[in-house]
Amino acid sequence: MPTPTTPVAVPAMTAPPTLPVRGDRTNFATQSQAWTLWEKAYKFPEAIVLANNVLANATAAYDQAVVAAAQAAVAAAQAVAAQGSAVAAANTLAAAQAALGATKWVAGAYASGVCAWSPANGQLYRTRAALANSTVDPISDPTNWYSLGLMSLPIAYVADTGGSMYGAANGGLNTINVIQYAGQCSKYLPATPSNGDVCVVLVANGRTDNIIYCNGAPIAVSATVVADGVTLDAIRQPITFKYFSGLSQWRVM
């Protein structure tokens, strides 16, 4: 919006003298002269100043109207562009899904490496190996489906300590694992990860002494490789462990 311009105040006008009356023979000559002098000295000059004042205010109003119209046009163009971008993004996503051959997941057989999108969250998944009969939505089946984005990972809650997560050798694989156990929580990373698998841990018990232990493969934190375990001292900050098969190690991302 243009910055409003305060109108220029109307200039002061000099009051006229007594209007001469033709029937007033005594004062007519004097009043006529005074009236003529007033018109010459004040009426016409001040009328010009007033006219310029009106013109200046009208011009300022017009200029602001022009600027406002231009800004409205720009805003309209931006709105159209934003709408176009949204449509383009949707088309790009649809195209990407189509390029991957992704279809809506339904129970049934799937070949190795086939992509499908979960009806639960709309995110993409890829089979780890051929499935004779997939009966569980990929969002809840990280053992058989590889997530193509962290946003689509399922969430699970760790409510005990010791051993593998959820009592399974690969517990916590491709899952966001929220530690809710009240005391110090110590858990193992998944036992047999594949290249690119992740294990996301979120500390939600308010402690800074929780530990994630290696489970065969060491953990690399920056330039340091830890062979036993890592203390999680970040509260409510997701920590992503990603497995690199070429290095045979987990890395903190």
NORGIPE-V601731 format. One record per backbone hydrogen bond with DSSP energy under -1.0 kcal/mol. CO is the residue of the C=O (numbers start at 1). NH is the residue of the N-H. If there is no record, write none. Layout:
CO | NH
CO | NH
This chain:
21 | 24
23 | 25
24 | 28
27 | 31
28 | 32
29 | 33
30 | 34
31 | 35
32 | 36
33 | 37
34 | 38
35 | 39
36 | 40
37 | 41
38 | 42
38 | 43
39 | 44
42 | 46
43 | 47
44 | 48
45 | 49
46 | 50
47 | 51
48 | 52
49 | 53
50 | 54
51 | 55
52 | 56
53 | 57
54 | 58
55 | 59
56 | 60
57 | 61
58 | 62
59 | 63
60 | 64
61 | 65
62 | 66
63 | 67
64 | 68
65 | 69
66 | 70
67 | 71
68 | 72
69 | 73
70 | 74
71 | 75
72 | 76
73 | 77
74 | 78
75 | 79
76 | 80
77 | 81
78 | 82
79 | 83
80 | 84
81 | 85
82 | 86
83 | 87
84 | 88
85 | 89
86 | 90
87 | 91
88 | 92
89 | 93
90 | 94
91 | 95
92 | 96
93 | 97
94 | 98
95 | 99
96 | 100
97 | 102
98 | 101
103 | 117
108 | 134
110 | 131
111 | 114
114 | 127
116 | 125
117 | 105
118 | 122
123 | 118
124 | 148
125 | 116
126 | 146
131 | 110
134 | 108
137 | 140
138 | 141
141 | 144
141 | 145
144 | 128
146 | 126
149 | 152
150 | 153
154 | 176
156 | 178
158 | 180
158 | 181
163 | 188
164 | 167
165 | 168
168 | 171
169 | 191
170 | 173
172 | 175
175 | 200
176 | 156
177 | 202
178 | 158
179 | 204
185 | 211
186 | 162
187 | 213
194 | 197
197 | 243
198 | 174
199 | 241
200 | 177
201 | 239
202 | 179
203 | 236
210 | 232
211 | 187
212 | 230
213 | 189
218 | 250
219 | 226
220 | 252
221 | 224
224 | 221
226 | 219
228 | 214
230 | 212
231 | 233
239 | 201
240 | 253
241 | 199
242 | 251
243 | 196
244 | 248
244 | 249
249 | 244
250 | 220
251 | 242
